[in-house]
Amino acid sequence: MGNGRFSGLHHRLQRTLKLRQLLPVQEKVLVAVSGGQDSLCLACLLQDLQPYWGWDLAIAHCDHGWPGDGGLAEQVQAFAQERGLPIYLAKAPAGLAVTEAAARQWRYRALGQLAEAGGFASVATAHTGSDRGETLLYNLIRGSGTDGMQALAWQRQLVAGVRLVRPLLDCDRRETGQFCQEWQLPVWVDPYNQDSKFTRIKIREHLLPWIEQELNPQVISHLAQTAELLQGEVEYLETQTEQLWLRANCGGGCIDRTVVVAQALALQRRVVRRLLPRGASFSQIEEVVALLTGRPGDRSSTLPGKLFVQVRGERLCVHQGTN
């Protein structure tokens, strides 16, 4: 460490790792470093704690090749060399679209491939509570249900045998910025993180500051807490839905509606969503939920793929055809 002492973030991360069992002792960990303040902060924190955990650490950097990125890969390489850490690089294919979704999908795919090739059990990313709050608002605006608004789990499977871990979800962007200033880290400012054509940047630069100033200065932490609560509730509902689906599924695109209708509305919706083709809208799901108490022969409007659902005795069945 730069000044020979542990900061509050070091101690908090130590507690978080123990409480949530995110990165086991002796784990081989690949740390995703973009060059921004959050990822530099995470890399330094993990390396400072490395003697206590015995991790085998390395850095991964995903080079998008976008205008304005020039020299960033070299800067991250210099940072890794200064810290004495191996570095793995991924270069985006030519023509990668300059969109949030395309960049995110490519990064996760590239990180998974780097981890598999290097034998890493975990990939650590530097998402913070600020990212979690922004993602919840972003998905709420897009019309996502509770599954979307749970926003950034502490860990999930990235590819077979590799976990994606987010150890900084109980920190915010102000804290990582302060850490980088105190430790004099060479933070790179991503011009795309300031481009207001992206919805997420509009939320970060305009909507959230307005809410903080005019309505609630604790909005980020409250949104992050809401996402944490929703995560637990979604996990519970999905467990219950799986059990109900096993009981109700008759095969052949049919479910026993008498089994489903006896359950809470939240479970009815989730089972119906499993029955329907991917891309069914909220209104279409609600229409089919209403068929749980319908009369034989009642049917839904046309669903994606020119399908419809019809009441057949005690069953709801998906059929091919049009109204």
C-alpha positions in Angstrom: 0.0 0.0 0.0 1.1 3.5 -0.6 1.1 4.8 2.9 1.6 1.6 4.9 -1.8 1.5 6.7 -5.2 0.0 6.1 -8.1 2.3 5.3 -11.8 2.0 6.2 -12.4 0.4 2.9 -9.8 -2.3 3.6 -11.5 -3.2 6.8 -15.0 -3.2 5.3 -13.9 -5.4 2.4 -12.3 -7.8 4.8 -15.6 -8.1 6.7 -17.6 -8.4 3.5 -15.5 -11.2 2.1 -15.8 -13.2 5.4 -19.5 -12.6 5.8 -20.5 -13.4 2.2 -17.8 -15.9 1.5 -17.0 -14.3 -1.9 -13.4 -15.2 -2.5 -12.1 -18.3 -0.6 -8.6 -18.6 0.7 -6.1 -19.6 -1.9 -8.6 -18.8 -4.7 -7.2 -17.9 -8.2 -8.8 -14.5 -8.9 -8.8 -12.5 -12.1 -9.5 -8.8 -11.3 -11.2 -6.8 -14.1 -9.6 -3.4 -14.4 -10.9 -0.8 -16.8 -8.6 1.9 -15.7 -11.4 3.8 -13.9 -11.4 4.7 -10.2 -13.6 1.7 -9.1 -11.6 -1.0 -10.7 -8.2 0.5 -9.6 -9.5 0.8 -6.1 -10.6 -2.9 -6.1 -7.3 -4.1 -7.5 -5.3 -2.3 -4.9 -7.6 -3.4 -2.0 -7.4 -7.1 -3.1 -3.7 -7.0 -3.5 -3.3 -5.4 -0.1 -5.4 -8.1 1.5 -3.7 -10.9 -0.5 -1.2 -11.8 2.3 -4.2 -12.6 4.6 -6.0 -14.7 2.0 -3.3 -16.3 -0.1 -5.0 -15.5 -3.4 -3.3 -15.9 -6.7 -4.2 -12.5 -8.3 -4.0 -11.3 -11.9 -5.5 -8.4 -13.8 -7.7 -8.6 -16.9 -8.3 -5.6 -19.2 -10.9 -5.5 -22.0 -9.9 -3.1 -24.8 -13.0 -1.9 -26.7 -10.9 -0.2 -29.3 -13.3 2.8 -29.3 -12.1 6.4 -30.2 -10.8 8.0 -27.1 -9.5 4.7 -25.6 -6.0 5.2 -27.1 -3.2 4.4 -24.6 -5.5 3.0 -22.0 -4.4 -0.6 -22.4 -0.8 0.5 -22.0 -1.7 2.5 -18.9 -3.4 -0.6 -17.3 -0.4 -2.7 -18.2 1.9 -0.2 -16.6 -0.3 -0.3 -13.5 -0.1 -4.1 -13.4 3.6 -4.0 -13.8 4.1 -1.5 -11.1 2.0 -3.7 -8.7 3.8 -6.9 -9.8 0.7 -8.5 -11.1 0.3 -10.6 -14.3 -2.1 -9.1 -16.9 -4.4 -10.7 -19.4 -5.7 -8.6 -22.3 -8.7 -9.0 -24.5 -9.2 -6.9 -27.7 -12.7 -6.3 -29.0 -13.4 -7.4 -32.6 -13.5 -4.7 -35.2 -16.8 -3.0 -35.5 -18.0 -3.5 -32.0 -21.1 -1.3 -31.6 -20.7 1.7 -29.4 -23.6 0.8 -27.2 -23.9 -0.1 -23.5 -25.5 -3.5 -24.2 -23.0 -4.6 -26.9 -20.0 -3.5 -24.8 -21.3 -5.3 -21.6 -22.0 -8.5 -23.5 -18.6 -8.6 -25.1 -16.8 -7.8 -21.8 -18.5 -10.6 -19.9 -17.8 -13.0 -22.7 -14.2 -12.0 -22.9 -13.7 -12.1 -19.2 -15.1 -15.6 -19.1 -12.8 -16.7 -21.9 -9.7 -15.2 -20.2 -10.6 -16.9 -16.9 -11.1 -20.3 -18.5 -7.8 -20.0 -20.4 -5.9 -19.0 -17.3 -7.6 -21.5 -14.9 -9.2 -18.8 -12.7 -12.0 -19.8 -10.4 -13.3 -16.2 -10.0 -13.5 -12.9 -11.9 -13.8 -9.9 -9.6 -15.5 -6.8 -10.9 -15.7 -3.4 -9.2 -19.4 -2.7 -9.4 -20.4 -0.5 -6.4 -23.6 0.4 -4.6 -23.7 3.4 -6.9 -23.9 1.1 -9.9 -26.5 -1.0 -8.2 -28.7 2.0 -7.5 -28.3 3.3 -11.1 -29.1 -0.2 -12.5 -32.3 -0.4 -10.4 -33.5 2.9 -11.7 -32.4 2.1 -15.3 -34.4 -1.2 -15.2 -37.4 0.4 -13.5 -37.5 3.0 -16.3 -37.3 0.3 -18.9 -40.3 -1.5 -17.3 -38.4 -4.4 -15.8 -40.1 -6.5 -13.1 -38.6 -7.5 -9.8 -36.1 -9.8 -11.5 -34.5 -6.8 -13.3 -34.7 -4.5 -10.3 -32.8 -6.8 -8.0 -29.8 -5.4 -9.9 -26.3 -6.8 -9.7 -26.0 -9.8 -7.4 -23.0 -10.3 -5.2 -22.0 -13.3 -7.3 -23.2 -15.5 -10.1 -21.9 -18.0 -12.5 -20.0 -16.4 -15.4 -19.2 -19.5 -17.4 -18.9 -23.1 -16.2 -16.5 -23.3 -13.4 -16.0 -19.6 -13.1 -17.9 -17.2 -10.8 -18.4 -13.5 -11.3 -17.9 -11.7 -7.9 -18.7 -8.1 -7.0 -17.0 -7.4 -3.6 -17.6 -3.6 -3.6 -21.4 -3.5 -3.6 -21.6 -2.0 -0.1 -19.3 0.9 -1.1 -20.2 3.9 -3.3 -18.5 5.8 -6.0 -17.5 8.7 -3.7 -15.6 6.3 -1.5 -13.6 4.7 -4.3 -12.8 8.2 -5.7 -11.5 9.3 -2.3 -9.4 6.1 -2.0 -7.8 6.7 -5.4 -7.0 10.3 -4.4 -5.5 9.3 -1.1 -3.4 6.5 -2.7 -2.6 8.6 -5.7 -3.8 6.1 -8.3 -3.6 6.9 -12.0 -7.3 7.1 -12.7 -8.4 7.2 -16.4 -11.6 9.1 -17.2 -13.7 7.2 -19.8 -15.2 9.7 -22.2 -18.1 7.2 -22.8 -18.9 7.4 -19.0 -19.7 11.1 -19.6 -21.6 10.8 -22.9 -25.2 11.7 -22.2 -26.5 9.9 -25.2 -26.4 6.8 -23.0 -29.5 6.4 -20.7 -27.4 5.2 -17.8 -25.2 8.3 -18.0 -28.2 10.5 -18.0 -29.4 8.8 -14.8 -25.9 9.2 -13.2 -25.2 12.7 -14.3 -28.7 14.3 -14.2 -31.5 12.3 -12.6 -29.7 11.0 -9.4 -28.0 14.3 -8.6 -31.4 16.0 -8.9 -33.0 13.4 -6.6 -30.1 13.8 -4.1 -30.4 17.6 -4.0 -34.2 18.0 -4.1 -35.7 14.8 -2.6 -33.3 12.5 -0.7 -29.5 12.8 -0.3 -29.4 9.1 0.7 -31.1 7.9 -2.6 -28.1 5.8 -3.7 -27.8 3.9 -0.5 -31.5 3.4 -0.3 -31.7 2.1 -3.9 -28.8 -0.3 -3.3 -30.6 -1.6 -0.1 -33.8 -2.1 -2.1 -31.9 -4.0 -4.7 -30.4 -6.2 -2.0 -33.9 -6.9 -0.5 -35.3 -7.7 -3.9 -32.5 -10.1 -4.6 -33.5 -12.2 -1.6 -37.2 -12.1 -2.4 -36.6 -13.0 -6.1 -34.4 -16.0 -5.1 -37.2 -17.2 -2.8 -39.9 -16.8 -5.4 -37.9 -18.6 -8.0 -37.4 -21.5 -5.6 -41.1 -21.7 -5.0 -41.8 -21.3 -8.7 -39.6 -24.2 -9.6 -41.4 -26.5 -7.1 -44.8 -25.3 -8.4 -43.7 -25.8 -12.1 -42.7 -29.4 -11.4 -46.2 -30.1 -10.0 -48.1 -28.2 -12.6 -46.2 -29.1 -15.8 -48.1 -31.7 -17.8 -45.7 -31.7 -20.8 -46.6 -30.9 -24.4 -46.8 -27.2 -23.6 -49.6 -27.6 -21.0 -50.0 -26.9 -17.3 -52.6 -28.1 -14.8 -54.4 -24.8 -14.0 -56.1 -26.2 -10.9 -52.6 -26.6 -9.3 -51.5 -23.1 -10.3 -54.7 -21.2 -9.5 -54.6 -22.2 -5.8 -51.3 -20.3 -5.4 -50.5 -16.7 -4.7 -50.7 -14.3 -7.7 -46.9 -13.8 -7.8 -46.4 -17.5 -8.3 -49.2 -17.7 -10.9 -47.4 -15.0 -13.0 -44.1 -16.7 -12.8 -45.4 -20.1 -13.8 -47.3 -18.6 -16.7 -44.2 -16.8 -17.8 -42.4 -20.1 -18.0 -45.2 -21.5 -20.1 -45.2 -18.7 -22.6 -42.6 -18.1 -25.3 -39.7 -15.7 -24.6 -40.6 -12.1 -25.1 -44.2 -12.3 -23.8 -45.2 -8.9 -22.4 -46.7 -8.1 -19.0 -50.2 -7.6 -20.6 -49.9 -11.0 -22.3 -48.9 -12.7 -19.1 -51.8 -11.1 -17.3 -54.2 -12.3 -20.0 -53.1 -15.9 -19.6 -53.2 -15.7 -15.8 -56.9 -14.7 -16.2 -57.4 -18.0 -18.2 -56.6 -19.9 -15.0 -60.2 -19.3 -14.0 -61.6 -19.3 -17.6 -64.1 -21.6 -19.3 -63.1 -24.5 -21.6 -62.3 -23.1 -25.0 -61.3 -19.7 -23.9 -58.1 -18.5 -25.5 -55.6 -15.7 -25.4 -54.6 -13.2 -28.1 -51.7 -14.1 -30.3 -48.4 -14.4 -28.5 -44.8 -14.1 -29.9 -44.2 -16.8 -32.5 -47.9 -16.8 -33.6 -48.8 -18.9 -30.6 -51.9 -18.7 -28.3 -53.0 -20.3 -25.1 -56.3 -22.1 -24.7 -58.2 -23.6 -21.8 -58.6 -27.4 -22.3 -60.5 -28.8 -19.4 -58.2 -28.5 -16.3 -55.3 -27.5 -18.5 -53.9 -24.5 -20.1 -52.1 -25.4 -23.4 -50.0 -23.5 -25.8 -51.0 -23.9 -29.5 -49.6 -22.8 -32.9 -51.9 -20.5 -34.9 -53.4 -17.1 -35.1 -56.6 -15.4 -34.0 
